[in-house]
Amino acid sequence: MIDFLVRDIFKPHPELLVFLVVALGFLVGKIHYKTIALGAVTGCLVMGLLFGAQLKVPVNGTVKDLFFIMFLFALGYKVGPQFFRGLKKDGLPQVLNAVIVCVTGLLVAWGFAAMLGYGPGLTAGLMSGSLTQSAAIGVAQDAISTLPGLSSGDAKSEENLVAVGYAVTYPLGTILCAMLLANVLPRLYRRNLAAESVTLAQEMDAPSDNPDLGAGYYEVVLRAYTVQRPDIVGRSIEDFENQQKELGRRIYLTQVRRDGEILPQSQSTVLAAGDVVALSALRGDLVAYDARTHIGGEADDVELLGYQTEHLHVVASEKAQLGKSIADLRREPFMVGVYVDKLYRSGAEFPYRLSTQLERGDTLILTGPKRLVDPAGKQIGKPVPTSFATDMVWVGLGIFLGGCIGIPALTAGGVPISLSTSGGGLIMGLVFGYLRGKYPTFGNVPPGAQWLMDTLGLCMFVAIVGINAGPSFTSGLSTAGWGLLVFGAVTTVIPLIVGFLFGHYVQKIRFPILMGVLAGGQTTTAAIGALNENAKSQIPTLGYTIPYAVGNVLLTIWGAVVVLLHH
């Protein structure tokens, strides 16, 4: 059976083997314990190593490079806004902590590798797996291929050992990082993550996950009334709303039903006796107005009150609104009946608070009746219609330019030093992602396309790495020995301890935020998931975003640095 598969299917069509490995890798990656999962990337690498060891079917390296540079550009595109935002004053403490974690990890991995006599391949594998940075695999392999004094065969062997070292150390590195941050350190220091997160949320004006809603109290209400009183009969909607504004009340008539039919919305509509009107208002203003006295009896009209709402993406750009807090923005007359559903900053969803100030380039998702949402969007900035089309001019040009700047190489001690095409793709992704985050009206790459380039691109890459490294996996593991697992675990823990001690005693970062900073600095997604679960809050995420961006960039570059240090 295996001979048939190799001879008639996989050797003539190795692309089918790649897709089979990816499918099984994603399946294996779903295996999890609580919030900790093996992950699709590790699953694809493990399945690639197994199939590669059994079938010995090589896959063209160009295909591997294609997926890797696409992944690195997407990675830079995703974290670029946070990376550059972290260089601002308010993000520098988190950046500094992430740099300390990353540099410590590099030095510890290099020190252990030198002590144990590892070659450049195992050294890079130890570092990338222990620090849970998959992207470092490809960068390290690129660096190994340029080392002088290595024959093509030796270089290939060392490149394969990168995958071996990563496969052995990554799973334990992920588990240890999550356990240390979510369980061990809080218990050791007798800190209650959930209680401290609640306290911190209250201090930061974030009493709940959705700051637009209180516990059982809805500030903006919608009611229906039957027009009966002479105070309102014969008046236009515009006249009624203007009068309320003059009295300092925010009360709007959103829809009108007449003779059983809902009328097209128009500010010039004149109200008649027997009309049923939908009224949107701040609860306090509605109580002060006493609608039953001035309009008529309250009605229960499901269709009138159950109108569809609009979800509009708006990029903040109007100077009059920039710098205002969410609380101030909500008090503006044009925001009555309009909710801030979500806020995206620097390309990522931002867990905003009532005190969060609006910055240029922030994307707000406004929700409410179209008649109210559209004008509100124009008051805040530029509405951006939702689009699922990827701006391939932007993506293709970015990858091309990145690859071009990565080609030139300097030499130091006879060793070529360059960004490589993949490193250049990462740098240009950072720049293009930052520009997109700052001016989100062009360069659209929707979430589905980002996932395809990012997650699937990396999984395709590591699957091919595993397939090509599979034949030498057993011999490579016997060369490294199981001591690699122990030293990998220590390499995972030491940077986190150093970062924690510095952040806790020197920087004095609040405990829940510091745990998020450490998870981000070591780019361990499983850790932030475990933290949020134990904290019963998204508060740790406030410390995760900027260090995650910095860690992704530095640890990816470390893939080449650790090879050069070894040489």
Beta strands, then each sheet from edge to edge (+ up, - down):
strand 1: 32-33
strand 2: 36-37
strand 3: 220-226
strand 4: 251-258
strand 5: 261-262
strand 6: 276-282
strand 7: 298-299
strand 8: 310-316
strand 9: 339-345
strand 10: 348-349
strand 11: 363-368
strand 12: 381-384
strand 13: 410-412
strand 14: 415-417
sheet 1: 1+ 2-
sheet 2: 5+ 4- 6+ 3- 7+
sheet 3: 10+ 9- 11+ 8- 12+
sheet 4: 13+ 14-
end
